[in-house]
Amino acid sequence: MSISEDILSESLKGEPVGETVNFVWFISEIGIIALEKDNNEHEKFPEKEALKINLDLCKEEVEYYFINEKKLILYYS
């Protein structure tokens, strides 16, 4: 596991900052994490959902991770 994956895994143990239809949102030392609630392949729009909990991610860089069979999307500057 990489250092980034270790940080993300540790952040998921904390309290989420919000929850939307398809994601649970967390803050980490390296950015904002969108944890997918399910692994369905239907189309999802995390940036639009983030706006519902006052997170503007339109200018953030994006990375995707699979940790413990969970899909995480990391947004960072």
C-alpha positions as CSV (number, residue, x, y, z in Angstrom):
1,M,0.0,0.0,0.0
2,S,1.3,3.5,-0.9
3,I,1.6,6.4,1.6
4,S,-1.4,8.0,-0.1
5,E,-3.5,4.9,0.4
6,D,-2.4,4.7,4.0
7,I,-3.5,8.3,4.6
8,L,-6.8,7.7,2.8
9,S,-7.6,4.5,4.8
10,E,-6.9,6.3,8.0
11,S,-9.1,9.2,7.1
12,L,-12.1,6.9,6.5
13,K,-12.0,6.0,10.2
14,G,-13.0,9.6,11.1
15,E,-16.3,11.3,10.9
16,P,-17.6,12.1,7.4
17,V,-18.2,15.7,6.5
18,G,-21.4,14.8,4.6
19,E,-23.3,12.3,2.7
20,T,-25.1,12.4,-0.6
21,V,-27.0,9.9,-2.7
22,N,-24.0,8.0,-4.0
23,F,-21.1,9.0,-1.8
24,V,-19.9,9.5,1.8
25,W,-17.5,12.5,2.0
26,F,-14.4,12.7,4.2
27,I,-11.5,15.2,4.7
28,S,-8.0,13.9,4.6
29,E,-4.5,15.4,5.0
30,I,-4.2,15.3,1.2
31,G,-7.6,16.3,0.0
32,I,-11.3,15.5,-0.1
33,I,-12.4,11.9,-0.4
34,A,-15.6,10.6,-2.0
35,L,-16.3,7.1,-0.9
36,E,-18.7,5.3,-3.2
37,K,-21.6,3.7,-1.3
38,D,-22.0,0.9,-3.8
39,N,-20.0,-0.6,-6.7
40,N,-22.7,-0.3,-9.3
41,E,-21.5,0.7,-12.7
42,H,-24.3,3.3,-13.2
43,E,-23.2,6.8,-14.1
44,K,-22.5,9.0,-11.1
45,F,-21.6,12.7,-10.8
46,P,-19.7,13.3,-7.6
47,E,-18.9,16.9,-8.4
48,K,-22.6,17.7,-8.7
49,E,-23.4,15.8,-5.5
50,A,-20.6,17.6,-3.6
51,L,-22.3,21.0,-4.3
52,K,-25.3,19.7,-2.2
53,I,-23.1,19.7,0.9
54,N,-21.2,22.9,0.0
55,L,-18.1,21.4,-1.5
56,D,-16.9,23.0,-4.8
57,L,-14.6,20.6,-6.5
58,C,-14.7,22.1,-10.0
59,K,-11.0,23.1,-10.0
60,E,-9.6,20.2,-8.1
61,E,-7.3,17.5,-9.5
62,V,-8.7,13.9,-9.3
63,E,-7.3,10.5,-8.5
64,Y,-9.1,7.2,-8.2
65,Y,-8.3,4.4,-5.7
66,F,-9.6,1.0,-4.8
67,I,-8.8,0.2,-1.2
68,N,-10.3,-2.9,0.5
69,E,-12.6,-3.3,-2.5
70,K,-14.1,0.2,-2.1
71,K,-13.8,2.9,-4.8
72,L,-12.5,6.2,-3.5
73,I,-12.2,9.4,-5.5
74,L,-9.6,11.9,-4.1
75,Y,-9.9,15.6,-5.0
76,Y,-6.9,17.8,-4.3
77,S,-5.3,21.1,-5.3
